[in-house]
Amino acid sequence: MDSLDKYVFRTGFNMFLLVLFSLTGVIWVTQILRQIDLITGQGQTVLTFIGITSMIIPTLMLILAPIAMLIAVVYTLTKLNGDSELVVMSAAGVSPGRLFRPFAMLAAVVSLLVAFIAVFLSPFLQREMNDRLAKVRADVVANIVRPGTFTSIERGLTFHIREKKTDSQFGGILIDDFRDSKERATILAEQGNIVQTGRGTYLVMTDGWVQRRRASDRDPTMVKFERYAFDLSPYTVANRVSYGLRERYLWELLFPDPDDKLLKTSPNQFRVELNDRLVAPLYPIAFVVLAYMLMCTPRSTRQGRVGSTAVVIVGVFALRILGFACMAVGQSTPVALYLLYPVLLGAIGLGLFAIYTGRGLERDVTLDLALLRSRLLARLPRPAWR
């Protein structure tokens, strides 16, 4: 790159990073509130909480990177025009096609970043996050042995331990199980031991009571027991973690296991996820081409760039909404998935044709708000009292 390319590329790339990290940080804060139970319910530290929730950042960047790229391009072109640098470049003989080179490099960098996240990084971190969440929530010893606290292992199942004698022996056990809406069971025991067997993990309690109350019965029933075993196998670390489509690598979507249960039950979802990954790198390129095509020519301060910016926003918004719509409709109508490819590639091709031939670039998109207001008021009916 020569000095011109470096200057334009550096300006756009710095703004891209600033916008990307700002947007990702804001969205990340809203997303991590869903996992706040790691601290409140599971007794984990703040560092563990941040470490687990930070793994969704690349997934957020996958969606936000094209938007950040668009904002960076619009900012760079507006800055170049406001500082009269576009006028100087045009007067010096720099064509729109020549000036597009650093923007094309920037689009290529962002597109490669998006492709890397979609193909490998996002599924890898999603798997790691799910594994850590499963270990945190399934480690019964770490979760229920905090004396004096009520801990929800899952929705409708609460444990309380009065004291911890050893790593596997507890005293004063209370279990409130209302996972079944038709029956609620409350178990009280003087002591209990965690026992590992070939069939699974059990909490064996001694000297206690079981109170059961069915929704159809008026009064509860109480049974005194000497020994009672509560199955903890679904909540142990050994429990296998199943991965959804978001946790599958691209090659696993391209060449899935024929015996995959999810493939057999929801083949269209496989197809939707695969096409969503494949089309993701095209969005940064399409957004850059569209924004550059409409804003690369010099404008005077009187002409302004509000109209061009508005058209860019509308065009990009339409492309992104079309992408979401195609993925949503594609779950029931697979042919809709393939509609997005000609639209994005066509937009890129027409934009590059206009940039390198100069056709249509000199058209000034103006937005006269005062004229628009006067025309709107003229169409409205006048009040009768006038």
C-alpha positions as CSV (number, residue, x, y, z in Angstrom):
1,M,0.0,0.0,0.0
2,D,1.2,3.5,-0.7
3,S,0.7,6.5,1.6
4,L,-2.8,7.2,0.4
5,D,-3.9,3.6,0.9
6,K,-2.3,3.5,4.4
7,Y,-4.0,6.7,5.4
8,V,-7.5,5.7,4.3
9,F,-7.1,2.2,5.6
10,R,-5.8,3.3,9.0
11,T,-8.7,5.8,9.4
12,G,-11.3,3.2,8.5
13,F,-9.8,0.4,10.4
14,N,-9.4,2.4,13.6
15,M,-13.0,3.5,13.4
16,F,-14.1,0.0,12.7
17,L,-12.4,-1.3,15.9
18,L,-13.8,1.5,18.0
19,V,-17.4,0.9,16.8
20,L,-17.1,-2.9,16.9
21,F,-15.8,-3.0,20.5
22,S,-18.3,-0.4,21.6
23,L,-21.3,-2.1,20.1
24,T,-20.1,-5.5,21.3
25,G,-19.6,-4.3,24.8
26,V,-23.1,-2.8,25.1
27,I,-24.8,-6.0,23.7
28,W,-22.5,-8.2,25.8
29,V,-23.7,-6.5,29.0
30,T,-27.3,-7.1,28.1
31,Q,-26.6,-10.8,27.3
32,I,-24.7,-11.7,30.4
33,L,-27.6,-10.8,32.6
34,R,-29.1,-14.1,31.5
35,Q,-26.3,-15.9,33.2
36,I,-26.4,-13.9,36.5
37,D,-27.6,-17.0,38.3
38,L,-23.9,-18.2,38.1
39,I,-23.2,-15.8,40.9
40,T,-26.6,-15.6,42.7
41,G,-27.6,-19.3,42.4
42,Q,-24.5,-21.3,41.9
43,G,-22.1,-19.4,44.1
44,Q,-19.4,-18.8,41.5
45,T,-16.9,-15.9,41.6
46,V,-17.1,-12.8,39.5
47,L,-14.0,-14.0,37.5
48,T,-15.6,-17.3,36.7
49,F,-18.8,-15.4,35.6
50,I,-16.9,-13.0,33.3
51,G,-14.7,-15.8,31.9
52,I,-17.7,-17.9,30.9
53,T,-19.9,-15.1,29.6
54,S,-17.1,-13.5,27.6
55,M,-17.1,-16.5,25.3
56,I,-20.2,-15.2,23.5
57,I,-18.3,-12.1,22.4
58,P,-17.2,-13.6,19.0
59,T,-20.7,-14.7,18.3
60,L,-21.9,-11.1,18.8
61,M,-19.1,-9.8,16.6
62,L,-20.3,-12.1,13.9
63,I,-23.5,-10.1,13.6
64,L,-22.1,-6.7,14.6
65,A,-18.9,-6.6,12.4
66,P,-20.7,-5.8,9.1
67,I,-22.6,-3.0,10.9
68,A,-19.4,-1.6,12.4
69,M,-17.8,-1.9,9.0
70,L,-20.6,0.2,7.4
71,I,-20.3,2.9,10.1
72,A,-16.5,3.0,9.6
73,V,-16.8,3.5,5.9
74,V,-19.5,6.2,6.2
75,Y,-17.4,8.0,8.8
76,T,-14.2,7.8,6.7
77,L,-15.9,9.1,3.5
78,T,-17.6,11.9,5.4
79,K,-14.3,12.9,7.1
80,L,-12.5,12.9,3.7
81,N,-15.2,15.0,2.2
82,G,-15.5,17.4,5.2
83,D,-11.7,18.0,5.1
84,S,-11.9,18.6,1.3
85,E,-9.6,15.6,0.8
86,L,-12.0,14.0,-1.7
87,V,-11.9,17.2,-3.8
88,V,-8.1,17.3,-3.7
89,M,-7.9,13.6,-4.7
90,S,-10.4,14.0,-7.5
91,A,-8.5,17.1,-8.8
92,A,-5.2,15.2,-8.6
93,G,-6.7,12.5,-10.9
94,V,-7.5,9.8,-8.4
95,S,-10.4,7.9,-9.8
96,P,-13.2,6.3,-7.7
97,G,-11.9,2.9,-8.6
98,R,-8.4,3.8,-7.4
99,L,-9.7,5.3,-4.2
100,F,-11.7,2.1,-3.6
101,R,-8.6,0.0,-3.1
102,P,-8.1,0.7,0.6
103,F,-11.8,0.2,1.2
104,A,-11.7,-3.1,-0.6
105,M,-8.7,-4.2,1.6
106,L,-10.7,-3.2,4.7
107,A,-13.7,-5.2,3.5
108,A,-11.5,-8.2,2.8
109,V,-10.0,-8.1,6.3
110,V,-13.4,-7.9,7.9
111,S,-14.9,-10.6,5.7
112,L,-12.0,-12.9,6.6
113,L,-12.5,-12.1,10.3
114,V,-16.3,-12.9,9.9
115,A,-15.5,-16.1,8.1
116,F,-13.0,-17.3,10.7
117,I,-15.5,-16.6,13.5
118,A,-18.4,-18.4,11.6
119,V,-16.3,-21.4,10.6
120,F,-14.3,-22.1,13.7
121,L,-14.1,-19.6,16.6
122,S,-17.7,-19.1,17.4
123,P,-18.6,-22.9,17.5
124,F,-15.4,-23.6,19.5
125,L,-16.2,-21.0,22.2
126,Q,-19.8,-22.0,22.3
127,R,-18.8,-25.5,23.0
128,E,-16.4,-24.4,25.7
129,M,-19.0,-22.2,27.3
130,N,-21.6,-25.0,27.3
131,D,-19.1,-27.4,28.8
132,R,-18.2,-24.9,31.6
133,L,-21.8,-24.1,32.3
134,A,-22.6,-27.8,32.5
135,K,-19.8,-28.4,34.9
136,V,-20.8,-25.5,37.1
137,R,-24.4,-26.4,37.2
138,A,-23.8,-30.2,37.4
139,D,-21.2,-30.3,40.1
140,V,-23.5,-31.3,42.9
141,V,-20.9,-31.3,45.6
142,A,-19.8,-27.7,44.7
143,N,-23.4,-26.5,44.5
144,I,-25.3,-28.0,47.4
145,V,-22.7,-28.2,50.2
146,R,-22.8,-24.6,51.1
147,P,-24.3,-24.7,54.6
148,G,-27.2,-22.4,55.4
149,T,-28.2,-21.5,51.8
150,F,-31.0,-22.5,49.6
151,T,-29.6,-23.6,46.2
152,S,-31.7,-24.3,43.0
153,I,-30.1,-27.0,41.0
154,E,-32.7,-26.5,38.3
155,R,-36.2,-25.0,38.0
156,G,-38.4,-26.7,40.6
157,L,-35.6,-28.4,42.6
158,T,-34.1,-26.7,45.7
159,F,-31.6,-28.0,48.2
160,H,-30.6,-26.9,51.7
161,I,-27.8,-28.3,53.8
162,R,-27.4,-27.4,57.5
163,E,-23.8,-28.5,57.8
164,K,-21.1,-30.2,55.8
165,K,-19.2,-33.0,57.6
166,T,-17.0,-34.2,54.8
167,D,-16.9,-33.8,51.0
168,S,-19.7,-36.5,50.7
169,Q,-21.4,-36.4,54.1
170,F,-24.0,-33.7,55.1
171,G,-26.2,-33.1,58.0
172,G,-29.7,-31.5,58.1
173,I,-30.9,-32.0,54.5
174,L,-33.9,-30.4,53.0
175,I,-35.0,-31.1,49.4
176,D,-38.0,-29.3,47.8
177,D,-39.0,-31.0,44.6
178,F,-41.9,-29.4,42.6
179,R,-40.7,-30.2,39.1
180,D,-43.9,-32.1,38.5
181,S,-46.8,-29.6,38.5
182,K,-49.2,-32.4,39.7
183,E,-47.2,-33.4,42.8
184,R,-44.8,-31.6,45.2
185,A,-42.4,-33.6,47.4
186,T,-40.5,-32.3,50.4
187,I,-37.8,-34.4,51.9
188,L,-36.2,-33.9,55.3
189,A,-33.3,-36.0,56.6
190,E,-31.0,-35.9,59.5
191,Q,-28.0,-36.9,57.4
192,G,-27.0,-38.0,54.0
193,N,-24.1,-39.4,51.9
194,I,-23.3,-39.1,48.2
195,V,-22.8,-42.6,46.8
196,Q,-21.3,-43.5,43.4
197,T,-22.6,-46.7,41.9
198,G,-22.5,-48.3,38.5
199,R,-26.0,-47.0,37.9
200,G,-25.2,-43.4,38.7
201,T,-24.8,-41.0,41.6
202,Y,-27.2,-41.0,44.5
203,L,-27.8,-39.0,47.7
204,V,-28.6,-41.6,50.3
205,M,-30.4,-40.1,53.2
206,T,-31.2,-41.6,56.6
207,D,-33.7,-40.9,59.4
208,G,-36.1,-38.6,57.7
209,W,-39.5,-37.8,56.4
210,V,-41.1,-37.5,52.9
211,Q,-44.1,-35.2,52.5
212,R,-46.0,-35.5,49.2
213,R,-48.9,-33.4,48.2
214,R,-50.8,-34.0,45.0
215,A,-52.7,-31.2,43.3
216,S,-55.9,-33.4,43.3
217,D,-55.6,-34.2,47.1
218,R,-56.6,-31.9,49.9
219,D,-54.1,-33.1,52.5
220,P,-50.5,-34.2,52.1
221,T,-49.2,-37.6,52.9
222,M,-46.1,-38.1,55.2
223,V,-43.9,-41.2,55.3
224,K,-41.0,-41.8,57.7
225,F,-38.0,-43.6,56.3
226,E,-34.8,-45.1,57.5
227,R,-33.0,-44.9,54.2
228,Y,-34.0,-42.9,51.1
229,A,-32.0,-42.5,47.8
230,F,-32.4,-39.4,45.6
231,D,-31.0,-39.8,42.1
232,L,-28.4,-37.1,41.3
233,S,-27.2,-38.7,38.0
234,P,-28.7,-36.0,35.8
235,Y,-26.8,-33.3,37.7
236,T,-23.3,-34.9,37.8
237,V,-20.3,-33.8,35.8
238,A,-20.3,-37.1,34.0
239,N,-23.6,-36.1,32.3
240,R,-23.0,-35.7,28.6
241,V,-23.4,-32.2,27.1
242,S,-25.3,-32.2,23.8
243,Y,-24.3,-29.6,21.2
244,G,-26.8,-27.7,19.2
245,L,-26.4,-26.3,15.7
246,R,-24.6,-23.2,16.9
247,E,-21.9,-25.4,18.4
248,R,-21.3,-27.4,15.2
249,Y,-18.3,-26.6,13.1
250,L,-18.9,-25.7,9.4
251,W,-17.5,-29.1,8.2
252,E,-19.9,-30.8,10.6
253,L,-22.8,-29.0,8.9
254,L,-21.4,-29.7,5.4
255,F,-20.9,-33.4,6.1
256,P,-23.2,-34.4,9.0
257,D,-23.4,-37.8,10.5
258,P,-26.3,-39.7,8.8
259,D,-27.2,-41.0,12.3
260,D,-27.4,-37.6,13.9
261,K,-30.7,-37.3,15.8
262,L,-31.0,-33.6,15.1
263,L,-30.4,-34.1,11.4
264,K,-33.2,-36.7,11.3
265,T,-35.6,-34.6,13.3
266,S,-34.9,-31.1,11.8
267,P,-33.0,-31.4,8.5
268,N,-34.1,-27.9,7.5
269,Q,-32.5,-26.3,10.5
270,F,-29.2,-27.9,9.4
271,R,-29.6,-26.3,6.0
272,V,-30.5,-22.9,7.5
273,E,-27.5,-22.9,9.8
274,L,-25.2,-23.9,7.0
275,N,-26.3,-21.2,4.6
276,D,-26.3,-18.6,7.4
277,R,-22.6,-19.4,8.0
278,L,-21.7,-19.4,4.3
279,V,-23.4,-16.1,3.5
280,A,-22.0,-14.2,6.6
281,P,-18.7,-13.1,4.9
282,L,-20.6,-11.5,2.0
283,Y,-22.4,-8.9,4.2
284,P,-19.2,-6.8,4.9
285,I,-18.3,-6.7,1.2
286,A,-21.9,-5.8,0.2
287,F,-22.2,-3.0,2.8
288,V,-18.8,-1.5,1.9
289,V,-19.6,-1.5,-1.9
290,L,-23.0,0.0,-1.3
291,A,-21.8,2.7,1.0
292,Y,-18.8,3.6,-1.2
293,M,-20.8,3.7,-4.4
294,L,-23.2,6.3,-2.9
295,M,-20.7,8.4,-1.0
296,C,-17.4,8.4,-2.8
297,T,-17.9,11.5,-4.9
298,P,-17.0,14.9,-3.5
299,R,-19.9,17.0,-2.2
300,S,-19.9,20.7,-1.2
301,T,-20.9,21.8,2.3
302,R,-24.1,23.2,0.8
303,Q,-25.0,19.9,-0.9
304,G,-24.5,17.9,2.2
305,R,-24.5,14.1,2.5
306,V,-27.7,13.5,4.5
307,G,-29.5,12.1,1.5
308,S,-26.7,9.7,0.5
309,T,-26.3,8.5,4.1
310,A,-30.1,7.9,4.4
311,V,-30.1,5.8,1.2
312,V,-27.1,3.8,2.4
313,I,-28.8,3.1,5.7
314,V,-32.1,2.1,4.0
315,G,-30.3,-0.2,1.5
316,V,-28.2,-1.9,4.1
317,F,-31.2,-2.3,6.4
318,A,-33.2,-3.9,3.5
319,L,-30.4,-6.3,2.8
320,R,-30.0,-7.4,6.4
321,I,-33.8,-7.8,6.9
322,L,-33.9,-9.8,3.7
323,G,-31.2,-12.0,5.1
324,F,-33.1,-12.6,8.4
325,A,-36.4,-13.2,6.4
326,C,-34.7,-15.8,4.1
327,M,-33.4,-17.7,7.1
328,A,-36.7,-17.6,8.8
329,V,-38.7,-18.7,5.8
330,G,-36.1,-21.2,4.8
331,Q,-37.0,-23.4,7.8
332,S,-40.2,-24.3,6.0
333,T,-39.3,-23.4,2.4
334,P,-35.7,-24.3,1.7
335,V,-35.7,-22.6,-1.7
336,A,-35.9,-19.2,0.1
337,L,-32.3,-19.8,1.4
338,Y,-30.8,-19.6,-2.0
339,L,-32.5,-16.3,-2.9
340,L,-30.1,-14.4,-0.8
341,Y,-27.0,-15.3,-2.8
342,P,-28.0,-13.7,-6.1
343,V,-29.2,-10.6,-4.2
344,L,-26.0,-10.1,-2.3
345,L,-23.7,-11.0,-5.3
346,G,-25.8,-8.9,-7.6
347,A,-25.6,-5.9,-5.3
348,I,-21.8,-6.4,-5.1
349,G,-21.4,-6.8,-8.8
350,L,-23.6,-3.8,-9.8
351,G,-21.8,-1.7,-7.2
352,L,-18.3,-2.6,-8.5
353,F,-19.5,-2.0,-12.0
354,A,-20.6,1.6,-11.1
355,I,-17.4,2.2,-9.1
356,Y,-15.0,1.2,-11.8
357,T,-17.0,2.6,-14.8
358,G,-18.1,5.8,-13.0
359,R,-21.7,5.4,-14.1
360,G,-24.2,6.8,-11.7
361,L,-21.7,8.0,-9.2
362,E,-22.2,11.7,-10.0
363,R,-25.9,11.6,-9.1
364,D,-26.5,13.7,-6.0
365,V,-29.0,12.2,-3.6
366,T,-30.6,15.1,-1.8
367,L,-33.0,15.2,1.0
368,D,-34.7,18.6,1.5
369,L,-36.5,18.3,4.8
370,A,-38.2,21.7,4.5
371,L,-39.6,20.9,1.1
372,L,-40.7,17.5,2.4
373,R,-42.5,19.1,5.3
374,S,-44.2,21.7,3.2
375,R,-45.5,19.1,0.7
376,L,-46.7,16.9,3.6
377,L,-48.6,19.9,5.2
378,A,-50.2,20.8,1.8
379,R,-51.7,17.3,1.5
380,L,-53.2,17.4,5.0
381,P,-56.8,18.7,5.3
382,R,-57.0,22.1,6.8
383,P,-59.0,22.6,10.1
384,A,-62.6,23.8,9.6
385,W,-62.1,26.8,11.9
386,R,-59.7,28.3,9.5
